[in-house]
Amino acid sequence: MDIAYDKIFSKIKHYAASNSAMLVYIALGKLFLNMMFHGQYGYFRDELYYIACSDRLDWGYVDQPPFSIFILAGSRRLLGDSLHAIRFPAALAGALVVLLTGLMVRKLGGGRFAQAFAGLAAALAPVFLGNGARYFSMNAFDLLFWALAGYIIIMIIRDNNPRLWPLFGVVAGLGLLNKYSMLFLGFGLVMGLFLTKNRKHLINKWFWVAGLIAVVLFLPHIIWQVHHGYPSLEFMRRASTEKNVAMNILDFLTGQFLMTGFVQSVLWLTGLYYFIFHSKGRKYRLLSWMYFALLMVMIINNSKAYYLTPVYPMLIAGGVLLWESILDSGKKYWRRSLAVVLLVIPSLAIMPLAVPVLPVETLISYMKFLKMTPKAEERQSLGKLPQYYADMFGWEEFTATIAHVFQKLTPDEQAHCVIYVRNYGEAGAIDFFGKKYGLPKASSGHNNYWLWGPPEVEMKAAIILGNSRDLQENLNDLHGPGRFQQVELAATTTCRYCMPYENNRQIFLCRKPAFTFQQIWPDEKNFI
């Protein structure tokens, strides 16, 4: 019996010091770091909308495919609705990206330190660190699907094993069900194969089987789009022309370095060199051509800078391979230690911009110290905080203000009250926080709230958020023939750190309607 226990402990000890264990430790460290600060601020605007979507499961939504919403619905059922519970799946996806980055290095022939260093580089890259820390989003799973796809591509090329293409098809199909950006990966892959000697895979039957698998997995969403009149195409067209800030090439390229980090940028640039010119890396040259194809198409399409970031784990893996021989020569302990210090210190310095590790006032002071001004990616003015932080503030207070107006109504009016707001964040906040105030579900013409239809209640009173900052303009919009006969300014929103356009919004209490929302609903659609 003692001998058996000795063998078990010996195996545990061996595994605890193995290459895989080192990667697991780093991935778990990232997961723990993310989870520590999940409750630092509040629910993010999109999270509140995603929660509303997860209460209405479907094969598609105006602004996204359904995969991440299915994940959220499952996690809510198992873990609840706390900030930690809502954000855990995204944090777990981020940890798996770290693990896969190290495993890519292993498949490329890298040793233990190279694997751990690549994993640490991915864990500390601002974009990867933030996507698992700040809020639940499809972007966290997008990073994971791209990393999985990259790992499979490396295995296929390394072992010349086209029979793995169907596995790639499964990942691509699920990735498409999560975010349309997986189409970019498919385009880049085809270009990378075509421009290298790996073009033989383009006529291999298993490659086409992979494509068929991806289409079959994505088919339910395509059918949903057809059934609903392709709402996502309208959403993407309007977002591109009316919502997103036009980004010049320099801003797009600068964004790549800022989001990946200083040492990480050195690594992925080195990775491009490694895959194109190095004798051992040329076998995987398609990865570099894939990157350049993606870079070109995203610049042409005026994409947001972060759209390209899922490709970097593969390039970081290649870059680490080139640096491994340099770090292992001479006094390798000191060289490795210096490399880790150079990676960790800049990452710690910018960590507050990726993870809410600081109280909000301290963060604002720290940004001033760094002389960093929040930069908008959408056509909205910013306050003291970047949008990804500002949109975590003010929602519960906003709902409480709506509730205060609601409580002025008679019981009969409350039973026949419509709450109409202007965007999915406001509607999601009322649906989520309004339960404890006894508020009815909100209505809005924004994205999927419009698809869910007008309020079904026979309206006797309405609480409506003004569409403008101008009092007279709002009154003209709400009061008069064919509108409401009684309109009064009932409250004004107040929030200190939220997005500026959500502050000082006018809330109106309206009575004696001369219309129904069913009548005006077609004109309320706002897909953007």
Residue, then its C-alpha position, 0 to 999 in steps of 0.5 A: m500500500d505504501i508503495a502504491y501511494d509512493k507511485i501516485f505521489s511520484k506521478i503527481k510530483h512529476y506532473a506538477a513540474s511538467n511543461s503542461a503544468m507550468l502552462v496550467y499554472i499561468a492560465l489559472g493565474k490569469l483566471f484568478l486575476n480576472m475573477m478578483f476584480h470582476g466586482q470592482y465596477g458594475y454591470f456593463r451596458d452590453e452585459l445587461y443586453y446579453i442577459a435580456c437576450s439570454d431570457r429570449l433564446d433564439w438562433g440569432y439576434v440583430d447584432q450577433p449570432p447566438f453562441s455566446i448567449f447560449i453560454l450565458a443562459g447556461s452559466r446563469r442557470l448554474l451560477g446565478d446573475s452576480l457579476h462574478a457568475i456572469r463574467f466567469p465563462a469569459a474569464l475561463a475562455g481567456a485562460l484557455v487562450v493562454l493554454l493554447t498559446g503555450l501548446m502552439v509553441r510546443k507543437l512548433g518545437g519549443g521547449r519548456f521555458a518557451q512555452a511558459f513565456a508565450g503563455l505569460a505573454a498572452a496572459l499579460a497582453p492588454v487585449f487578452l487580459g481585458n477580454g476575460a476581466r472586464y465583462f461578458s462578451m462574445n469577443a472572449f470566445d472569439l479569441l478562444f475559437w481563433a486560438l483553437a483554429g490556429y492550434i489545429i492549423i499548426m498540427i495539420i501543417r506540422d504532421n501533414n495530416p489533412r484528416l484534421w480539417p474536419l476538426f477545424g470545420v467544427v471550430a470554424g462553424l461554432g466560431l461563426l455561431n459566436k461572431y461573424s469575424m470568423l469569416f475573416l479567419g477563413f479568408g486569411l486561411v484560404m489566402g495563406l494556403f493559396l500563396t504557399k506550397n500548402r495550396k495542395h490542401l485547397i483541393n483536398k477532400w477533407f478541406w472541403v468537408a471542413g467547409l461543409i461542416a462549418v456551413v451546416l453548423f452555421l445553417p440555423h443562424i442563416i435560416w434565422q437571418v432569412h426568416h427575419g429579413y437579414p437584420s444583421l446586414e442592416f445593422m453592420r451597414r449602419a454601424s459602419t457608416e453611422k456609428n463607428v469612428a473612421m480609423n486611418i491606417l496609422d491609428f489602426l496599426t498603432g492600435q495593434f501595438l497598444m492592445t498587444g503590449f510592448v514585449q508582445s509586439v516584439l514577439w509577434l513581429t518576430g513571429l512574422y519574420y520567423f514564419i517567412f524567413h527562418s529555416k524551421g518556420r518557413k513550413y508555417r509561412l501561411l500564417s504570415w500570409m494569413y496575417f497580411a491578408l487579414l490586415m489588408v481586408m480589415i483596413i479596407n473595411n475600416s474595421k475596429a483595431y481590436y478585430l485583428t487581435p485574435v490572430y496574435p497568439m499564433l504569431i507570438a508562438g512563432g516569435v518565442l521560437l526565434w527568441e528561444s535560442i537567443l535566451d538559452s545561449g550563454k548565461k541563460y538564467w539571467r537572460r530568461s530572467l531579464a526577458v520575464v522582467l521586461l515582459v512583466i513590468p510594462s504589463l503591470a504599468i498598463m494593467p489598470l487600463a485593461v483590468p479594473v484593479l483600481p478604484v475609479e477615482t484612482l484610475i482617473s488620476y493614474m490616467k492623468f499621470l500617464k497623460m492618457t486621454p480616452k479615445a472613442e471608437e464610436r461617434q460618442s463623446l467620452g468623459k473621464l473614463p474609456q467607454y469600456y469602463a464608463d458603460m459600467f456605471g449608472w445603470e442601477e441609479f437609472t433604473a431607480t429613477i425610472a422606478h421613482v416615476f413609476q411609483k407616482l402612478t395609480p395602481d391601474e396606471q401601473a398595470h397599464c404602463v409602458i416604459y420606453v427607452r432609447n437603447y438596449g443598455e437602458a432597456g436591459a438595465i430596467d429589465f434586470f434591475g427593475k425586478k426589485y421595483g416591480l417595474p414592467k419590462a422595458s420596450s425600445g426600438h434598438n436592435n433586438y428589442w425592436l424584433w421582440g415587438p411592441p409592448e402588449v399592454e393596453m397603454k394608459a400611461a407611459i414613462i418615456l426617455g427623451n430622445s433629445r437634450d432639448l426640453q421643447e424638442n422632447l415635448n414637441d415629439l411627445h405631446g399633441p394630436g396623435r400623441f399624448q394629451q398630457v406630458e410632464l417632465a418627471a425626472t432627470t438622470t444623474c450619473r458621475y462616471c457614465m457615458p456623457y450622453e446617458n447623463n442629464r437625460q429627461i424622463f417624461l410621464c405621459r398620459k392619455p395616449a392617442f395611439t398604440f405602440q403597435q401602430i407606430w412600431p415599424d417607424e421605431k426600428n433602430f438597427i445600429 
